[in-house]
């Protein structure tokens, strides 16, 4: 079976991916990332409110989305 792709089967890319997964497993940065995302989302909400822009921001973990609408 042939699989085409820029980094498919590339030993360096595979090693880098494994190293990244190990670092994420060992350091568990997700709670810090969630808190930083919440701070960013709140700052955007406050800035929009101060500028008279109605908005709604939804956040799940390290992801957020900004809507130009005052309610969900």
Secondary structure, 3 states (H helix, E strand, C coil): CCCCCCCCCCHHHHHHHHHHHHHHHHHCCHHHHHHHHHHHHHHHHHHHHHCCCCCEEEEECCEEEEECCCCC
